[in-house]
């Protein structure tokens, strides 16, 4: 089970003196890449998250109440080819169309290596990726720069809430099909 909010059982788990958790990073570019900093592979949400252990580094996730564009960097070092790939991850990610592809991070909590629950801690889009120094002795790495989902609101200028604008971006989506009629029928009146 996953949630954007912490369940009562998860709150209880996080209040313990020792808390065991791992990040599950879903990079939805190309065929999709699923990586975890856990010491073992984790099956979650229908995907197998490949263990990168200490070779996966994620900036700390900052939470605030403002609608601000937050940035987060993910560094993945020394990873051999992932299952289904013949090239190392660093070469694969840089060769595909990764700009504006989603990145979702869940934090999975465990109690003595037994899965308890998870919560989504970050949802954003890839801005850029590049080669950097690895972590420790791991050599080269790929650093993926992301921005949270608020960047999607500022990406499109001159966007209108009408069917034509919606069809240009999302063909077949009928969400604004009757927007013109709704705008005409709105009557404003003074509160009683």
MARLO-426910 format. One record per residue (C-alpha): residue number from 1; residue in three letters; x, y, z. Coordinates in nm, 3 decimals, padded with zeros to 5 digits. Each point is the difference from the previous one (the first is absolute). Example, Ala and Ser with C-alpha at 12.3 -4.5 7.8 and 13.67 -1.06 7.14 Angstrom:
REM residues 2
- resi, resn, east, north, up
- 1, ALA, 01.230, -00.450, 00.780
- 2, SER, 00.137, 00.344, -00.066
END
This chain:
REM residues 192
- resi, resn, east, north, up
- 1, UNK, 00.000, 00.000, 00.000
- 2, UNK, 00.128, 00.347, -00.083
- 3, UNK, -00.118, 00.342, 00.098
- 4, UNK, 00.102, 00.362, -00.020
- 5, UNK, -00.095, 00.019, 00.366
- 6, UNK, 00.124, -00.197, 00.296
- 7, UNK, -00.240, -00.257, 00.141
- 8, UNK, -00.035, -00.037, 00.378
- 9, UNK, 00.206, -00.321, -00.009
- 10, UNK, 00.275, 00.177, -00.192
- 11, UNK, 00.002, 00.291, 00.245
- 12, UNK, 00.045, -00.253, 00.281
- 13, UNK, 00.288, -00.161, -00.191
- 14, UNK, 00.179, 00.332, -00.059
- 15, UNK, -00.023, 00.094, 00.369
- 16, UNK, 00.215, -00.297, 00.105
- 17, UNK, 00.357, 00.057, 00.117
- 18, UNK, 00.136, -00.187, -00.303
- 19, UNK, -00.173, 00.041, -00.334
- 20, UNK, 00.091, -00.210, -00.303
- 21, UNK, -00.096, 00.139, -00.342
- 22, UNK, 00.121, 00.005, -00.358
- 23, UNK, -00.074, 00.223, -00.297
- 24, UNK, -00.159, -00.144, -00.313
- 25, UNK, 00.084, 00.215, -00.303
- 26, UNK, -00.213, -00.037, -00.314
- 27, UNK, 00.152, 00.174, -00.302
- 28, UNK, -00.268, -00.010, -00.269
- 29, UNK, 00.225, 00.068, -00.299
- 30, UNK, 00.057, -00.246, -00.282
- 31, UNK, -00.112, -00.346, 00.112
- 32, UNK, -00.012, 00.121, 00.362
- 33, UNK, 00.267, -00.052, 00.264
- 34, UNK, -00.074, -00.106, 00.356
- 35, UNK, 00.282, 00.030, 00.252
- 36, UNK, 00.023, -00.022, 00.380
- 37, UNK, 00.264, 00.070, 00.262
- 38, UNK, -00.107, -00.315, 00.186
- 39, UNK, 00.256, -00.282, 00.030
- 40, UNK, -00.238, -00.230, -00.191
- 41, UNK, -00.234, 00.028, -00.301
- 42, UNK, -00.352, 00.108, 00.098
- 43, UNK, -00.323, -00.088, -00.180
- 44, UNK, -00.240, 00.290, 00.033
- 45, UNK, -00.295, 00.124, -00.204
- 46, UNK, 00.050, -00.265, -00.266
- 47, UNK, 00.365, 00.091, -00.059
- 48, UNK, 00.329, -00.141, 00.125
- 49, UNK, 00.222, 00.271, 00.143
- 50, UNK, 00.363, -00.100, -00.060
- 51, UNK, 00.228, 00.032, 00.301
- 52, UNK, 00.265, 00.265, -00.050
- 53, UNK, 00.070, 00.025, 00.373
- 54, UNK, 00.244, 00.278, 00.085
- 55, UNK, 00.053, 00.072, -00.372
- 56, UNK, -00.331, 00.189, 00.000
- 57, UNK, 00.007, 00.344, 00.157
- 58, UNK, -00.302, 00.229, 00.029
- 59, UNK, -00.003, 00.358, 00.127
- 60, UNK, -00.217, 00.042, 00.305
- 61, UNK, -00.364, 00.065, -00.083
- 62, UNK, -00.111, 00.340, 00.127
- 63, UNK, -00.362, 00.045, 00.102
- 64, UNK, -00.169, 00.336, 00.026
- 65, UNK, -00.349, 00.143, -00.020
- 66, UNK, 00.070, 00.232, -00.291
- 67, UNK, -00.062, -00.073, -00.365
- 68, UNK, 00.364, 00.024, -00.094
- 69, UNK, 00.214, -00.173, -00.256
- 70, UNK, 00.231, -00.225, 00.200
- 71, UNK, 00.302, -00.164, -00.157
- 72, UNK, 00.137, -00.345, 00.084
- 73, UNK, 00.311, -00.176, -00.129
- 74, UNK, 00.040, -00.375, -00.032
- 75, UNK, 00.346, -00.148, -00.053
- 76, UNK, 00.040, -00.357, -00.119
- 77, UNK, 00.353, -00.137, -00.016
- 78, UNK, 00.170, -00.312, -00.124
- 79, UNK, -00.313, -00.185, -00.100
- 80, UNK, 00.052, -00.287, -00.238
- 81, UNK, -00.259, -00.050, -00.271
- 82, UNK, -00.346, -00.033, 00.149
- 83, UNK, -00.203, -00.308, -00.090
- 84, UNK, -00.106, 00.022, -00.363
- 85, UNK, 00.278, 00.247, -00.089
- 86, UNK, 00.334, -00.077, -00.159
- 87, UNK, 00.159, 00.337, 00.080
- 88, UNK, 00.081, 00.146, 00.343
- 89, UNK, -00.274, 00.222, 00.144
- 90, UNK, 00.218, 00.312, -00.033
- 91, UNK, 00.023, -00.048, -00.377
- 92, UNK, -00.366, -00.099, -00.041
- 93, UNK, -00.155, 00.293, 00.189
- 94, UNK, 00.208, 00.257, -00.188
- 95, UNK, -00.095, -00.148, -00.339
- 96, UNK, -00.379, 00.018, 00.042
- 97, UNK, -00.253, 00.283, 00.004
- 98, UNK, -00.010, 00.072, 00.373
- 99, UNK, -00.099, 00.369, 00.023
- 100, UNK, -00.338, 00.051, 00.173
- 101, UNK, -00.037, -00.372, 00.075
- 102, UNK, -00.147, -00.081, 00.343
- 103, UNK, 00.200, -00.102, 00.305
- 104, UNK, -00.190, -00.133, 00.299
- 105, UNK, 00.161, -00.088, 00.332
- 106, UNK, -00.169, -00.215, 00.264
- 107, UNK, 00.140, -00.068, 00.344
- 108, UNK, -00.062, -00.361, 00.105
- 109, UNK, 00.006, -00.066, 00.375
- 110, UNK, 00.108, -00.330, 00.150
- 111, UNK, -00.007, -00.154, 00.346
- 112, UNK, 00.284, -00.252, 00.033
- 113, UNK, 00.013, -00.043, -00.380
- 114, UNK, -00.378, -00.058, -00.020
- 115, UNK, -00.187, 00.251, -00.219
- 116, UNK, -00.238, 00.225, 00.197
- 117, UNK, -00.123, 00.268, -00.240
- 118, UNK, 00.119, 00.273, -00.233
- 119, UNK, -00.067, 00.362, -00.078
- 120, UNK, 00.067, 00.212, -00.309
- 121, UNK, 00.258, 00.263, 00.095
- 122, UNK, 00.076, 00.160, -00.337
- 123, UNK, -00.161, 00.039, -00.339
- 124, UNK, 00.178, 00.200, -00.268
- 125, UNK, 00.146, 00.020, -00.347
- 126, UNK, 00.352, -00.035, -00.140
- 127, UNK, 00.162, 00.330, -00.102
- 128, UNK, 00.340, -00.131, -00.103
- 129, UNK, 00.247, -00.282, 00.048
- 130, UNK, 00.375, -00.012, -00.024
- 131, UNK, 00.313, -00.189, 00.091
- 132, UNK, 00.163, 00.081, 00.334
- 133, UNK, 00.249, -00.154, 00.242
- 134, UNK, -00.125, -00.314, 00.167
- 135, UNK, -00.068, -00.055, 00.366
- 136, UNK, 00.307, -00.114, 00.191
- 137, UNK, 00.207, -00.238, -00.211
- 138, UNK, -00.271, -00.068, -00.258
- 139, UNK, 00.143, 00.205, -00.288
- 140, UNK, -00.237, 00.181, -00.235
- 141, UNK, -00.364, 00.060, 00.079
- 142, UNK, -00.306, 00.156, -00.156
- 143, UNK, -00.161, 00.294, 00.179
- 144, UNK, -00.367, 00.057, -00.077
- 145, UNK, -00.134, 00.346, 00.082
- 146, UNK, -00.375, 00.018, 00.060
- 147, UNK, -00.262, 00.258, 00.095
- 148, UNK, -00.321, -00.080, 00.183
- 149, UNK, -00.340, -00.021, -00.164
- 150, UNK, -00.060, 00.377, 00.032
- 151, UNK, 00.232, 00.047, -00.298
- 152, UNK, -00.269, -00.148, -00.223
- 153, UNK, -00.226, 00.299, 00.068
- 154, UNK, 00.257, 00.251, -00.119
- 155, UNK, 00.112, -00.204, -00.302
- 156, UNK, -00.283, 00.099, -00.238
- 157, UNK, -00.059, 00.366, -00.074
- 158, UNK, -00.320, 00.133, -00.158
- 159, UNK, -00.199, -00.301, 00.117
- 160, UNK, -00.376, 00.041, -00.008
- 161, UNK, -00.277, -00.193, 00.171
- 162, UNK, -00.177, -00.088, -00.321
- 163, UNK, -00.039, -00.312, -00.208
- 164, UNK, 00.236, 00.114, -00.279
- 165, UNK, 00.289, 00.062, 00.239
- 166, UNK, -00.066, -00.330, 00.179
- 167, UNK, -00.014, -00.196, -00.328
- 168, UNK, 00.335, 00.146, -00.109
- 169, UNK, 00.167, -00.133, 00.313
- 170, UNK, -00.212, -00.310, 00.074
- 171, UNK, -00.178, -00.128, -00.312
- 172, UNK, -00.319, -00.187, 00.087
- 173, UNK, -00.036, 00.154, 00.348
- 174, UNK, -00.353, 00.139, 00.026
- 175, UNK, 00.048, 00.178, 00.334
- 176, UNK, -00.058, 00.348, -00.147
- 177, UNK, -00.254, -00.100, -00.265
- 178, UNK, -00.278, 00.207, 00.159
- 179, UNK, 00.216, 00.270, 00.159
- 180, UNK, -00.151, 00.275, -00.219
- 181, UNK, -00.357, -00.087, 00.108
- 182, UNK, 00.100, -00.021, 00.366
- 183, UNK, 00.161, 00.344, -00.011
- 184, UNK, -00.316, 00.148, -00.151
- 185, UNK, -00.232, -00.154, 00.258
- 186, UNK, 00.185, 00.111, 00.312
- 187, UNK, -00.210, 00.257, 00.184
- 188, UNK, 00.156, 00.202, 00.276
- 189, UNK, -00.224, 00.135, 00.269
- 190, UNK, 00.045, 00.178, 00.327
- 191, UNK, 00.011, -00.223, 00.309
- 192, UNK, -00.318, 00.008, 00.207
END
